[in-house]
């Protein structure tokens, strides 16, 4: 089970956020309607790490990111420059 909170609520009530994470295992932080972070309890983090090892789905960038770092950088740009090279 998880809960969604706004980024401003997470910032203004960090202690409450930690209480929710401890109780629920996972809290999603949303900013302007977009998921920007997930906070996991140590138990949920370990379960996710073990599940990741069991599936053996690590990408060519070491398996630490969900998408290649170059693509993540491009996704953060308001507009991608014409000379942007994502290799």
C-alpha positions in Angstrom: 0.0 0.0 0.0 1.3 3.5 -0.8 0.1 7.1 -0.4 0.6 10.1 -2.6 1.5 13.5 -1.1 2.3 16.8 -2.8 5.9 18.0 -2.8 5.0 21.0 -0.7 3.2 18.9 1.9 6.2 16.5 2.0 8.5 19.5 2.6 6.3 21.2 5.2 5.5 18.0 7.1 8.7 15.9 6.8 8.1 14.2 10.2 4.7 13.1 9.1 6.1 11.9 5.8 8.5 9.7 7.7 5.7 8.4 9.9 3.7 7.5 6.8 6.7 5.8 5.2 7.3 3.7 8.3 3.6 2.7 8.5 2.9 2.1 4.8 6.3 1.2 3.4 6.0 3.6 0.4 5.0 7.2 -0.2 4.9 8.8 -3.6 5.7 12.5 -3.9 3.8 14.4 -6.6 4.7 17.9 -8.0 2.3 19.6 -10.4 0.4 16.3 -10.9 3.6 14.4 -11.9 5.3 11.7 -9.8 8.7 13.1 -8.9 9.9 10.8 -6.1 9.2 7.7 -4.1 10.2 7.3 -0.5 10.6 3.7 0.7 11.0 2.2 4.2 14.2 0.2 4.6 12.2 -3.0 4.4 10.4 -2.0 1.2 13.8 -0.9 -0.2 15.4 -4.2 0.5 12.4 -6.1 -1.0 12.7 -4.0 -4.1 16.5 -4.6 -4.3 16.1 -8.4 -3.9 13.3 -8.4 -6.5 15.6 -6.5 -8.9 18.4 -9.0 -8.5 16.0 -11.9 -9.0 14.7 -10.5 -12.2 18.2 -9.8 -13.5 17.0 -6.9 -15.5 19.9 -4.5 -15.4 20.4 -2.2 -18.3 23.7 -1.4 -20.0 24.1 1.6 -17.7 24.6 -0.6 -14.7 21.0 -1.2 -13.6 20.9 1.7 -11.2 18.6 3.8 -13.4 15.2 3.1 -14.9 16.1 4.9 -18.1 19.5 5.8 -19.6 21.0 8.9 -18.0 21.2 10.7 -21.3 17.5 10.2 -21.9 16.7 11.3 -18.4 18.7 14.5 -19.0 16.8 15.2 -22.2 13.5 14.6 -20.5 14.3 17.3 -18.0 15.0 19.9 -20.7 12.2 22.3 -21.6 13.2 22.1 -25.2 16.0 19.8 -26.5 18.7 21.8 -28.3 19.1 21.0 -32.0 22.6 19.7 -31.5 21.7 17.4 -28.6 23.3 14.0 -28.9 21.8 11.3 -26.7 24.6 8.7 -27.2 
